[in-house]
Amino acid sequence: MSSSQGPEAAPASAADPTAADWPAICRRIVAVHKELFADVTGVAARTQYEGIGEGGDFSLVIDRRCEDVIFAELQQLASAGASFTAVSEERGEVEMGEPGSPTRVVIDPIDGSLNARRTIPSHSLSIAVASGGSMADVEFGYVYDFGAGEEFIARRGEGAQRDGEPIQARLQESDRALEILGVEAAKPELLLPLVQALQGDVYRLRVIGSLAISLCYLACGRFDAMLGLRHARSVDVAAGQLIAREAGAKVAFGDLDPEAAGLGLDERYPMAGAVTEEGLEIVLAALSAVEGG
């Protein structure tokens, strides 16, 4: 790997972590992650495990290496005077800077780890920055899709962008209520009741393998709706849900409002989104059929 992996010093203005230059920070991380993926090729090389992460899953070595790159950047930010709690799938909740800060930086180094392990290109980096402890407090969301090479960014109250251009969740005309539904955690035993519940409402299902990417596809009008068949973790969706909501999509965390959906590592909730309220009602009803089965 080239020597470019060392993070550049964070600017002095990063003393307020929500005011830091997060796009620049995230782009530096992406550049190093690309080098990592180029260095570690093939399924065997990427299927090396190293203990169990704080999120409860077996940790891939490549996951931890990607996380190390992120924490090197966060340490630079803390050294510049910022205080926050990093919430990450592998390391858990780590206070950086002075303790007690309400700011959260919620990280998934690789959302779509199975895809990354099997060298399927659709996996993502997901980073969210929040001024408090709930999904409603997320101020900045960043998702980078390594398969398509696309960058999605949103700032609270300022809309969402793909590669610097504004995006909007739009419903495409179709003879079904939903033309394309993105589905995640698509285990066969969970898909069967879902398919039965959606008959007549959905034309096609698409499975990407990353909740963050599915939320971004909802945000830019590629999906009419999306849902996860297992309860999502905060690290998987914190950035993507802001991008989707800022693009105008409707997002649900089960029965929880965004203010009640926490950002802690132990948080779990059903995840669904749609372009319209009608579409959201359809996928939530289908999700209820899956959970009730």
N, C-alpha and C positions, 0 to 999 in steps of 0.2 A: 504494500500500500504506500502511496506517496506521502510525503511529509505534510501535505495540505490538510491532514485530519486535525491538526491542532486548532482549537477555536481562537478566533480573534477576540481581543479584549472588548467587553461590553462598554457602551458609552456611559458617561457619568450620569446622564439623564435616566438611566435604568434604576436609580435609587427608588423610584416608584415603579414596581414591576409591571403594572398594567400599562405604563407609558413607555416601556422599552420598545426598541425597534424589533418587534417579534417577527415580521416577515423576513428581515435580514438574518435573525437568529435561526429561524426555521430553514431558510435556504442553505445556510452553512451546514446544518445538520443533514439535509437531503444530499448535499454534495458528498459528504463523507459516507453516508449510507450507500450511495451508488457505488462507491469504491469497495465497500465491504461486500456488497452483493456480487460485484465483478470478481472479487478475490475468492469468494466461497461459492463455487459453482457445483452443480450436480446434487442429486437427491442425497446421496450418501454423505457428502461433506456437510450438507445443511441439516442432517439428522443426527446431530451430536447434542446430547443433553447434559445439563449441569444443575442438578438439584431441582428444587421446587420453588417457584416464585411466591411472593407474598399473596398473589391473587389466587393461589391454590393449584395452578397448573404446572406440569413439568416444564422446566425452562430450557429452551434451546440455547446453545452457545451463541448463535447468531443474534437471538433476541437480546441477550445480555450485552453483547458487543455493541449493538445498536443503541441500547439504553445508556451504555457508558459514554457514548458520543454526546448524547443529550445532556447527561449530568455534568460533563465537562463544560458545556455551554452555560448550564444553570449555575455552576460554581463561579464562573466568571461574573455572572450577573450578581450573585450574592457578594462577591468580593468587591463589587462596585457600590455596595451599600443597600441592595434590595433585600427584602425579607419576604418569605413566602413558604408555603408547604408544597412540596412536590408530591404528587400522587401518581405512582407508577405501578404497572402490573407486576414488575419483577421485584423492586426494592420496597414497595409499600409506600407509606406516608413518611416523608423525610422533611423535617424542618430545616430551612436554610436561612442564614442570616439571623436576625433577632427572633426569638420565639414569640408566638402569640399573634402573628400576622394573620388577618382574615383572607389574604390572597392565596389562591390555589393555582398551581400549574399542573394540569391533568394530562398524563402522557400515556400513549400506547406506542411503543417503539415500532412494533410491527402489528398492525391490525390485519388479520388474514395470515396468521403464522403457518397454517397448514398449506396455504397456497405458496408462501415463500419457501417452505421446506420442500415442497414438491416441484419447485421452480415454475409454478404457474405465475405469470407476471402480475396478476391483479392482487396486490397487497399495498398497504398504505402506512404512512406516518401520520399520527393524529396528535395534535397538541392544542389544548385549550387553556386559556388564562381567565381566571374568575376573580371577582372582587369579594366574593363570599363563598358560602358552602353549598350552593344549589345550582341547578341547571339554569335558573333564571338569572344568576349572577355572572354567567360566562360573558366576558367582554370581548374576547378574541378567539376565533377558531381557525385552525389551519389543518388541512388534509392534503397530503401529496400522494397521488396515485402513481406508483412506480410502473405499472403496466402501460398506461396511456401517456405517462409523462405529463400529467395535468396537476395544476396547483389550484386549490380552492381556499379562499380566504373570506372571512366575515368579521366585521366589527359590529358590536351591539348598536342598533339604531342607524347603521350606515349601509345596510344592504350586504349582498354577497357577490363574489367575483370568481370567475374561472379564468386563470391566466391573465388577470388584469382587466377583464371585460365583465360588466354587470350581467348577472344571471337572474332568471325568474322562474319559479315553478309554474308550469302551464299545463293544463289538461288538453290532450290531443283528442280530436274528434274521433269517435269510434261507435260501433253499434253495441258495445258493452259499456258498462259503467266505468270499468278500468281496462285499458288496453294492455298495459304491461305492469305487472306487480313484481317488485324485487323481493326475494325471500332469502333470509339468512338462517344459519343453523338448520339447514334443510336435511335433517335425518329422515330416512324413509318412514319410520313409524310415526313421525310428526307430520310429514307431508300428506299422508293418506286422509286424515280427517280435515286438513286444510283444503285439499282439492275438492273434497265432497262439499264443504261449506261454501266454496267459491263458484260452484257451477252456475253458469249463466251471468255472472258478474265480471269475470276476468277472461281476457282473450289469451294471454300468454304469461307464463312465469319465467323469471330470470334469476339465476343464482350467481352472484359475483364472488362471494366468499369473504366479504369485508363489510361490516355494518357501516363503517365510516364512509366507504365509497358508495354504498347504496343510498345513504342519506344525501350525499352530494349529487348522485344521479337524480334523486327526487328534486333537489334544489334547481337543477338546470333543465328539467323537463324531459329527461330521458325515461324516468319512471313516473307513472301516475300515482303510485303508492308503493310502500315498502313495509315489511315487518320482519321481526326476528322471532323464531319459534322457541328460543330459549330466552330466559330473562337476561337482559344485557347488563354489562358492568359499566360503571361511569366512565372508565378509561376508554371504552370502545366507542362511546357516542357523544361525549361532552363537546367535542369540536364540531362533529357532523350535525348535531341537532341545532346548533346556532346557525350554521351555514344554511340548513334547510329552512329554519324559521325566518331568517333574514331575507331569504329568497321568496317568502310568502307561503311556504308550505305549512300545513297543520301537523303538529307533532304531539304524540301522546306517550306518556310514561305509565301505561296502565291507567289506574284510577288517580294517579298523582298529578297535581299541577307542577309546572316547572319549579315553582318555589319550594315544593315539598320533595322533589327528586334530588337527593343529595349527591355530592361529588366524592364521598368517601370510597375507599377501595372495596369495602364490604357491601356497598349499595348494589341492589339488583332490582330490575323492573322490566315488565313487558315493554317492548319498543315498537312503535308503529308510526307511520306518517303517510300523508296523502296530500294531493294538491287541493282537494275540496273537503268540506265537512262531510258530504255524502260519502266520498271515497273512504274517509277515515272511519266512518260508522261501519262500512262494509268490512274493512280489514279487522277492526276491533271485534266485530261479531264473529268473524272467522277465527280469530285468535282465541276467543272464548270457547269455541268448539274444540280447538286443539287442546286447550288446558283442561277442558271438562272431560276429554276422552280418556 
